[in-house]
Amino acid sequence: MIDTGLRGKVALVTGASHGVGAATARALAEQGAAVFVTYLRLPLLPEEAGDTSLPGRTRYRTLQAQDASGVVGAIQRAGGRVEAWETDLADPATIPLLFDRVEATLGPVDVLVN
């Protein structure tokens, strides 16, 4: 295997409950990085729950409504270190709190994927 230099590093991946963010978090963990993931659940609106006219949109909105437990569990089962926090990064006051939280649980951030 190629040494990516990620072993022992701390990676922060935002929007990692599904999709590209989740895949990135898993890939970083596979390379030996401790990973901190953020997510924000956006619940389905009642009218979206039964909508079959746009199956792709409904699937995406369903994924947005989930937490990061699937990603966290996958990384933990593979022996990786991972922490997760649900937070709304649209609030600028959250950013310093996020970095403080990552540093307190895993150490200083070496890699940021936003």
C-alpha positions as CSV (number, residue, x, y, z in Angstrom):
1,M,0.0,0.0,0.0
2,I,1.1,3.5,-0.7
3,D,1.9,5.6,2.4
4,T,-0.4,8.6,2.2
5,G,1.0,10.2,5.3
6,L,-2.4,10.2,6.9
7,R,-1.7,7.7,9.7
8,G,-2.1,9.5,13.0
9,K,-3.5,12.7,11.5
10,V,-6.8,14.2,12.4
11,A,-9.3,14.9,9.7
12,L,-12.5,17.0,9.9
13,V,-15.1,16.2,7.3
14,T,-18.3,18.3,7.1
15,G,-21.5,17.0,5.7
16,A,-20.5,13.4,6.2
17,S,-23.8,11.6,7.0
18,H,-24.1,10.3,3.4
19,G,-22.7,10.7,-0.1
20,V,-19.3,12.1,-0.9
21,G,-18.7,13.3,2.7
22,A,-19.4,9.9,4.1
23,A,-17.2,8.2,1.5
24,T,-14.4,10.7,2.1
25,A,-14.6,10.1,5.9
26,R,-14.4,6.3,5.4
27,A,-11.5,6.6,3.0
28,L,-9.5,8.9,5.4
29,A,-10.1,6.4,8.2
30,E,-8.9,3.5,6.1
31,Q,-5.7,5.4,5.6
32,G,-5.2,5.7,9.4
33,A,-6.6,9.2,10.1
34,A,-8.8,9.8,13.1
35,V,-12.0,11.4,11.6
36,F,-14.4,13.9,13.0
37,V,-17.6,14.2,11.0
38,T,-20.3,16.8,11.1
39,Y,-23.8,16.5,9.7
40,L,-27.1,18.4,9.8
41,R,-30.3,16.4,9.6
42,L,-32.9,18.1,7.4
43,P,-36.2,16.3,8.0
44,L,-38.5,15.3,5.2
45,L,-41.5,17.5,4.9
46,P,-44.8,15.6,5.2
47,E,-45.6,16.2,1.5
48,E,-42.3,14.7,0.5
49,A,-42.6,11.5,2.4
50,G,-45.0,9.9,-0.1
51,D,-43.8,11.7,-3.2
52,T,-43.0,9.2,-6.0
53,S,-42.9,11.7,-8.8
54,L,-39.3,12.6,-8.3
55,P,-37.7,9.4,-6.8
56,G,-34.1,10.9,-7.0
57,R,-35.1,14.0,-5.0
58,T,-37.1,11.9,-2.5
59,R,-34.1,9.6,-2.0
60,Y,-31.7,12.5,-1.5
61,R,-34.0,14.2,1.0
62,T,-34.4,10.9,2.9
63,L,-30.6,10.7,3.1
64,Q,-30.4,14.3,4.4
65,A,-32.7,13.3,7.2
66,Q,-30.4,10.7,8.6
67,D,-27.7,11.1,11.2
68,A,-24.1,9.9,10.8
69,S,-24.4,6.7,12.8
70,G,-23.9,4.6,9.6
71,V,-20.6,6.2,8.8
72,V,-19.5,6.2,12.5
73,G,-20.4,2.5,12.8
74,A,-18.5,1.6,9.6
75,I,-15.4,3.4,10.7
76,Q,-15.5,1.9,14.2
77,R,-16.1,-1.7,12.9
78,A,-13.0,-1.2,10.8
79,G,-11.0,-0.2,13.9
80,G,-10.9,3.5,13.2
81,R,-11.2,6.4,15.5
82,V,-14.2,8.6,14.8
83,E,-16.4,11.2,16.4
84,A,-19.5,12.9,15.1
85,W,-21.4,16.1,15.9
86,E,-24.7,17.4,14.5
87,T,-24.3,21.1,13.9
88,D,-25.4,23.9,11.5
89,L,-22.3,25.3,10.0
90,A,-24.3,28.2,8.5
91,D,-24.0,29.9,11.9
92,P,-20.5,31.5,12.0
93,A,-20.4,31.2,15.8
94,T,-20.3,27.4,15.4
95,I,-17.0,27.3,13.6
96,P,-14.6,28.0,16.5
97,L,-16.7,25.7,18.7
98,L,-16.3,22.9,16.1
99,F,-12.6,23.2,16.1
100,D,-12.5,23.3,19.9
101,R,-14.6,20.1,20.0
102,V,-12.4,18.3,17.5
103,E,-9.2,19.3,19.3
104,A,-10.7,18.2,22.7
105,T,-11.7,14.7,21.3
106,L,-9.1,13.8,18.7
107,G,-6.5,16.5,18.6
108,P,-5.7,19.5,16.3
109,V,-7.1,19.3,12.8
110,D,-4.5,18.4,10.2
111,V,-7.0,17.8,7.3
112,L,-10.2,19.7,6.5
113,V,-12.7,18.5,3.9
114,N,-15.5,20.9,3.6
